[in-house]
């Protein structure tokens, strides 16, 4: 191969690598920007009026339990923002234990339902029981993965970092990990 052909091949391969890197860079930048603005998103409650009835272009909302729509929005944002951060963590985590994040995610979803239920009163109590199936699946599966790892440590004399690398889920994007759950 001539020198000019080698340069052209390098340019093509550099372009192909940078095209994939650009997509990852854009997605990573969007995620980092969202994480960086979460303190500002939490202050959105200050734009909601401190009154029982809020008339918006979407309709009228009456806060029965909290008696202030501002308090309802403040309470919901205190649950929704950590839930979104946990979801980002779960879908971007490459460690073997990322399924453990399903437990706090389920807890935040339960708390959001309870906050809305207090104000709207649409469901019965004792909804914590809905969390049991999630925990019944997640906790034993994490224990089994952990037991398998320590079994391999005893058999193969691998370090914990090597085993963690072996159990990492690589090469999957956001939708690939999302499809693993559904």
C-alpha positions in Angstrom: 0.0 0.0 0.0 1.3 3.4 -0.8 1.8 6.2 1.7 -1.2 8.2 0.4 -3.5 5.1 0.7 -2.4 4.5 4.3 -3.2 8.1 5.1 -6.6 7.8 3.5 -7.3 4.5 5.4 -6.3 6.2 8.7 -8.6 9.2 7.9 -11.5 6.8 7.2 -11.0 4.8 10.4 -10.5 8.0 12.4 -13.8 9.3 10.9 -15.6 6.0 11.8 -14.3 6.1 15.3 -15.2 9.7 15.8 -18.7 9.2 14.4 -19.5 6.7 17.1 -17.7 8.8 19.7 -19.8 11.9 18.6 -23.0 10.1 19.4 -21.7 8.9 22.8 -20.3 12.4 23.5 -23.7 14.0 22.7 -25.6 11.5 24.9 -23.1 11.9 27.7 -23.2 15.6 27.5 -27.1 15.6 27.7 -27.0 13.3 30.7 -24.3 15.4 32.4 -26.2 18.6 31.6 -29.4 17.1 33.1 -27.5 16.1 36.3 -26.0 19.5 36.5 -29.3 21.3 36.3 -31.2 19.1 38.8 -30.8 21.7 41.6 -32.5 24.2 39.4 -35.2 21.8 38.5 -35.9 21.3 42.1 -36.6 25.1 42.5 -39.5 24.8 40.0 -41.9 24.6 42.9 -41.2 28.3 43.6 -43.1 29.1 40.3 -46.3 27.4 41.6 -48.8 29.6 43.5 -49.2 29.0 47.2 -52.9 28.5 47.1 -55.4 25.6 47.2 -56.7 25.9 43.7 -54.4 26.4 40.7 -56.0 27.4 37.4 -53.6 26.6 34.4 -54.1 26.3 30.7 -54.2 22.5 31.3 -57.1 22.7 33.7 -57.9 23.4 37.3 -56.2 21.5 40.1 -57.4 21.5 43.7 -55.1 20.4 46.4 -57.2 18.7 49.1 -54.6 17.1 51.4 -51.8 19.6 51.3 -54.1 22.7 50.9 -51.4 24.3 48.8 -50.4 23.3 45.3 -46.9 24.7 46.0 -46.4 22.2 48.8 -47.6 19.3 46.6 -45.2 20.3 43.8 -42.4 20.7 46.3 -43.1 17.2 47.8 -43.3 15.6 44.3 -40.1 17.2 43.1 -38.4 15.9 46.2 -39.3 12.4 45.0 -39.2 12.7 41.2 -35.7 14.2 40.9 -33.9 11.5 43.0 -35.9 8.9 41.0 -34.6 10.3 37.7 -31.1 10.4 39.1 -31.4 6.8 40.2 -32.7 5.8 36.8 -29.7 7.5 35.1 -27.4 5.7 37.5 -29.0 2.4 36.8 -28.9 2.7 33.0 -25.3 4.0 32.9 -23.8 1.7 35.6 -21.6 -1.1 34.3 -21.1 -2.9 37.6 -22.7 -6.3 38.3 -24.8 -5.0 41.2 -26.7 -2.3 39.3 -29.9 -4.4 39.7 -29.8 -3.4 43.4 -30.8 0.1 42.3 -34.3 -1.3 41.5 -35.1 -1.4 45.2 -34.7 2.4 45.9 -36.3 3.1 42.5 -39.3 1.1 43.5 -39.4 2.8 46.8 -39.4 6.3 45.2 -42.2 5.2 42.8 -44.2 4.0 45.8 -43.6 7.3 47.6 -44.7 9.3 44.5 -47.9 7.2 44.3 -48.5 7.9 48.0 -48.0 11.6 47.6 -50.4 11.8 44.8 -52.8 9.4 46.6 -52.8 11.7 49.7 -54.0 14.6 47.6 -56.3 12.8 45.1 -57.4 9.8 47.3 -57.7 7.2 44.5 -56.2 4.1 46.1 -56.3 2.1 49.3 -53.5 1.9 51.9 -50.9 -0.8 52.4 -49.4 -0.4 49.0 -46.0 -1.2 50.4 -46.9 -4.8 49.6 -46.5 -4.1 45.9 -42.8 -3.6 46.7 -42.4 -7.2 47.9 -42.3 -8.8 44.4 -39.5 -6.5 43.3 -37.5 -7.1 46.4 -38.2 -10.9 46.2 -36.6 -11.0 42.7 -33.8 -8.5 43.1 -32.3 -9.5 46.4 -31.9 -13.2 45.7 -30.6 -12.5 42.2 -27.9 -10.2 43.6 -27.0 -12.8 46.2 -26.7 -15.5 43.6 -24.4 -13.3 41.4 -22.3 -12.5 44.5 -22.1 -16.2 45.4 -21.1 -17.0 41.9 -18.4 -14.4 42.0 -16.9 -15.6 45.2 -17.1 -19.2 44.0 -15.0 -18.1 40.9 -12.6 -16.3 43.2 -12.0 -19.5 45.1 -11.6 -21.6 42.0 -9.7 -19.3 39.6 -7.7 -17.0 42.0 -9.0 -14.0 40.1 -9.0 -10.6 41.8 -12.3 -8.8 42.5 -11.6 -6.3 39.8 -11.1 -9.0 37.2 -14.4 -10.6 38.2 -16.2 -7.2 38.1 -14.9 -6.7 34.6 -16.1 -10.2 33.7 -19.6 -9.4 35.0 -19.8 -5.9 33.4 -22.4 -5.5 30.8 -20.6 -3.7 28.0 -21.5 -2.7 24.5 -25.2 -2.0 25.3 -26.6 1.4 25.0 -29.5 2.9 26.9 -32.2 1.1 24.9 -30.3 -2.2 25.2 -30.3 -2.0 28.9 -33.9 -0.7 28.9 -35.0 -3.8 26.9 -33.3 -6.1 29.4 -35.9 -5.0 32.0 -39.0 -5.3 29.8 
